[in-house]
Amino acid sequence: MPEQQPLDSYSQIVTGVAAELTGKVASLRVPQPGRGGASRGGGSRGGESLGSGVVFTGDGFMLTNAHVVGGATAGTAAFADGSTTPFRVVGADPLSDLAVLRTSGTTPPPAELGEADELVVGQLVVAVGNPLGLAGSVTAGVVSALGRSLPTRSAGAARLIEDVIQTDAALNPGNSGGALADSHSRVVGINTAVAGVGLGMAVPVNATTRRIIAALMRHGKVRRAYLGLVSVPAPLPAVLAERLGRPTGLRVAEVVTGGPADRAGLRAGDLLVSAGGSPVAAAQDLQRLMFAEAIGQPMAITVMRNGALVDVIAEPSELVSA
């Protein structure tokens, strides 16, 4: 019947994604001595945390959440076909809530990583994971919002994971580290949190997180540059927006006393227009610049202050965990 066709098409997409990805998303068991359970979207059982992990290379590398592995160095991955394999933690980055694992046994073919920066609000997404230890669970929904911030803690210091995907695809404890996929079965996010009923969050897979993943694979950690400011998106004045061809910049909400931004003369209320010769229109634009190569190097920053454009030179320092 004609009125059934939209549901049939929807079902075909979801079942297709499920068939492609379910076997590539493992259920993880991670021993956690002295810890009662995992935070946010992770599950727990006795002295171990439960989560999910996505195979993303043909030689056994997997992606999951940093909060799933916690301080552990190893664990076990179980796949939908019944096979299991030990893994070691190659590296974890609490500030992005991403971790890279390396298995020592055979794994299924890798999932294809997509591009979260191409997502739009309302787009269909499918979550594949192992909630509550139930292997191969699939839920579907839409992208509810983009560019969200998610509070996290690193070494006792509160920070924000920026540019997070919000979805209404049902997530439960144990979904953490699983795949959020688009209709073509490309992994566009790593599910990271259950923020409430009908509200889930995922770390995006984009150019910035690809750099984080590559650094974890090579070095086991991510070195980051630090400016010492808090910013929020804000509209540019109409004349400047027309001149630059974009509507927004980043308003400096707070400057850390004694930090690189403070020493450069940046002030709360400044409107960031560009940094390092690149336009700054959203939080991720600044994040892309804050990696190891920026540490200790002069960075030209242009801001609008009191109706005029002001140029300053900042020298980012290395971000050190508190």
FIFIPA-688375 format. One record per residue (C-alpha): residue in one letter; x, y, z. Coordinates in steps of 0.25 Angstrom, whole numbers, plus 5000, padded with zeros to 4 digits. Example, Ala and Ser with C-alpha at 12.3 -4.5 7.8 and 13.67 -1.06 7.14 Angstrom:
residues 2
a504949825031 s505549965029 
end
This chain:
residues 322
m500050005000 p500550144997 e500450195011 q501450085016 q502550125006 p503250225015 l503250125027 d503850015017 s504950115013 y505250155027 s505350005031 q506249965019 i507250075023 v507250035038 t507349885035 g508449915024 v509249985034 a509049885045 a509449775035 e510749845032 l511149895045 t510649795056 g511849705054 k512849815054 v512449865068 a512949785080 s512549775094 l513649815103 r513949765117 v515049855124 p515549815138 q515549935147 p516249895160 g515749975172 r514650045163 g513150025165 g512750055150 a512850145138 s512350285137 r511350345128 g510850245117 g511750125121 g511150005129 s511849935140 r511849795146 g512649765159 g514049815157 e513949835142 s513349935132 l512549895120 g512449975107 s512549965092 g513749975082 v513749995067 v514749925058 f515350035049 t516549975043 g516849845036 d517949815046 g517149815059 f517149955064 m515749995071 l515150125075 t514450145088 n514250245099 a515350285109 h514350275120 v514050125117 v515550085118 g515750175130 g517150145135 a517150005130 t518249955121 a517549835115 g516249765114 t515449665105 a514549695092 a513449605089 f512849605075 a511449565070 d511949445063 g512349385077 s513849415075 t514649485086 t516049545086 p516849615097 f517249755094 r518249855100 v517950005102 v518850085092 g518450215097 a517350295103 d516950445102 p515950485113 l515850625107 s515150565095 d514650445102 l515350355091 a516250235093 v516950145083 l517049995086 r517949885078 t517449745078 s518349625078 g517349535071 t516549535058 t515549635056 p514449665046 p514649755034 p514749905038 a513549995039 e513650115029 l513850255036 g513050365031 e513050515033 a512150575044 d512350715038 e511450685027 l510250645037 v509050735037 v507950735048 g506850645045 q507750545038 l507450395041 v508550325049 v508650185055 a509350145068 v510050015069 g510549965082 n510449865094 p509549935104 l509449865118 g510349755112 l509349725101 a510149695089 g509849755075 s508749845079 v508249955069 t507450075071 a507050185061 g506750335062 v507150465056 v508250575059 s507550655069 a508550765070 l510050795066 g511150865073 r510750835087 s511750835099 l511850715109 p512450735122 t513550635126 r514750625136 s516250605134 a517150575146 g516050645154 a515950765145 a514550805139 r514650825124 l513650825112 i513650725100 e513250825089 d512550805076 v511750685081 i510650615073 q509250615080 t508350495076 d506950435080 a507450295076 a507250225089 l508550205097 n508750125110 p509950085119 g510850005111 n510550075098 s511850165101 g512850145090 g511950085080 a511650145066 l510750255062 a510550235047 d509850305035 s508950235025 h510150185017 s510750115029 r511850215031 v512250235045 v512050385048 g512150385063 i512550295075 n511450295085 t511850355098 a510750385108 v509350365112 a508950505116 g507450475119 v506250405114 g506250415099 l507550495099 g508950435095 m510250495091 a511350455082 v512750505079 p512850535064 v513750475054 n514350585047 a515650655043 t515950685058 t515650555064 r516450485052 r517650555057 i517350515071 i517250375067 a518550375059 a519250435071 l518750325080 m519150215070 r520550275068 h520950325082 g519850275092 k519450415096 v519050555090 r519950675092 r519050805092 a519350945091 y518651045101 l518151185100 g517451205113 l516151255109 v514651215109 s513851255096 v512451245091 p511951265077 a511351405074 p510851475062 l511851575055 p511351715052 a510651725039 v511651805032 l512751705036 a511951585033 e511651635019 r513151665017 l513651525022 g512451445016 r512151375029 p511151415040 t511851375053 g513151385061 l513551335075 r513251435087 v514251425098 a513451395111 e514651375120 v516151395120 v517051315129 t517951405137 g519351385134 g519051295122 p519551315108 a518251395103 d518451485115 r519851515112 a519551545098 g518551645102 l517251575099 r516051615108 a514651565111 g513751625101 d514651615089 l514051555077 l515051455071 v515051465055 s516251385051 a517451315058 g518751265051 g518251315038 s516951235038 p515551285040 v514951255054 a513451235053 a513151125063 a513851055074 q514450945065 d515151045057 l516051085069 q516150945073 r516750895060 l517950995063 m518150945077 f519150825074 a520550805077 e521150885066 a520551015071 i521150995085 g522151115087 q521951165073 p521451315071 m519951315066 a519351435060 i517951455065 t516951565060 v515851615069 m514751715068 r514851805080 n514051935082 g513651935067 a515051925062 l515951805057 v517151785067 d518251685064 v519051615075 i520151505075 a519851395085 e520851285088 p520051155092 s520651075103 e520550925105 l519250875112 v519650805125 s518650715132 a518250775146 
end
